[in-house]
Amino acid sequence: MKKIIVVFIGLIFSVGVFSQEKKKQKLVLDNTKPLLTLEASCGTCMFKMKGDGCKLAVRFEGKDYFVEGTGIDDHGDAHDQEGFCNAISKAKVQGKVKGDKFKVSYFELLKKETK
């Protein structure tokens, strides 16, 4: 009976350990790398990319890439009137294409110009 209780307690604690969220890597500007100004938006809603759900994407050299390193909700409400799912924005970006993804090391959403 004691073994069953010990195993049960061990399982409870192990579930808690494995359910921890990964800490996001802080995006830091590196002055030794080029800083690009790219279009950024929801890949599925605005760039018409294939995929499930809303995901941040950038347009680089005429091609659209889903972003890794930051998410669509890390920069405000994606479904707001000026959010990524309803508008294409400009962003200052550092990173590179790896496979079919754009891996960012820095991402700064630019404010819209008001007329």
C-alpha positions in Angstrom: 0.0 0.0 0.0 2.9 2.4 0.8 4.4 1.7 -2.6 1.1 2.7 -4.3 0.9 5.9 -2.4 4.6 6.8 -3.1 4.1 6.1 -6.8 0.9 8.2 -6.9 2.6 11.2 -5.2 5.5 10.8 -7.6 3.1 10.9 -10.6 1.4 14.0 -9.3 4.7 15.9 -8.9 6.0 14.7 -12.3 2.9 16.0 -14.1 3.5 19.5 -12.6 7.1 19.5 -13.7 6.4 18.6 -17.3 3.4 21.0 -17.6 5.6 24.1 -17.1 5.6 26.6 -19.9 8.8 27.3 -21.7 10.2 30.7 -21.1 10.3 32.8 -24.2 13.7 34.0 -25.4 14.0 37.7 -25.1 14.4 39.3 -28.5 17.4 41.6 -28.5 18.6 44.0 -31.3 22.1 43.0 -32.5 23.8 45.9 -34.1 26.2 43.6 -36.1 23.3 42.1 -38.1 21.2 43.8 -40.7 17.9 45.3 -39.6 15.1 44.6 -42.1 11.8 46.4 -42.5 9.3 43.8 -43.5 5.6 43.4 -43.9 4.1 41.4 -41.0 0.6 40.1 -40.6 -1.4 36.9 -39.9 -0.2 34.4 -42.5 -3.5 32.6 -42.8 -5.8 35.7 -42.7 -3.9 38.3 -44.7 -1.2 36.5 -46.6 -3.5 33.6 -47.5 -0.9 31.0 -46.4 -2.0 27.4 -45.7 -2.2 26.5 -42.1 -4.4 26.0 -39.0 -5.3 29.1 -37.0 -3.8 32.5 -36.9 0.0 32.7 -37.0 2.4 35.6 -37.4 4.1 35.7 -40.8 6.5 38.1 -42.6 7.0 38.8 -46.3 10.7 38.6 -47.1 12.0 39.0 -50.7 8.6 38.5 -52.1 7.8 35.3 -50.3 5.7 34.7 -47.1 7.1 32.9 -44.1 5.6 31.9 -40.8 7.6 33.4 -37.9 9.4 31.5 -35.2 10.7 33.3 -32.1 7.7 35.5 -31.4 4.0 35.0 -31.7 1.0 36.8 -33.2 -0.4 37.7 -29.7 2.9 39.0 -28.4 2.3 42.3 -30.2 -1.3 43.2 -29.2 -4.7 41.8 -30.0 -4.4 40.1 -33.4 -8.2 40.5 -34.0 -8.3 44.2 -33.2 -9.2 46.5 -36.1 -5.5 47.2 -36.7 -4.3 43.8 -35.5 -2.4 41.3 -37.6 -5.6 39.4 -38.7 -7.1 42.6 -40.1 -4.2 44.6 -41.4 -0.7 44.3 -42.8 1.9 46.1 -40.7 5.5 47.0 -41.0 8.1 45.7 -38.5 11.8 46.0 -37.9 13.1 42.5 -38.0 16.4 40.6 -37.6 16.6 36.9 -38.4 17.0 34.5 -41.2 15.1 31.9 -43.2 15.5 28.3 -42.1 13.6 25.9 -44.2 10.0 27.3 -44.6 10.2 29.5 -41.5 11.6 32.9 -40.7 13.4 32.6 -37.3 13.6 36.0 -35.7 16.1 37.2 -33.1 14.5 40.7 -33.0 11.0 41.9 -33.9 9.7 45.4 -33.4 6.3 46.4 -34.7 6.3 49.9 -36.2 3.6 52.4 -35.4 1.2 53.3 -38.2 1.7 56.7 -39.7 -1.3 59.0 -39.1 -2.2 61.5 -41.7 
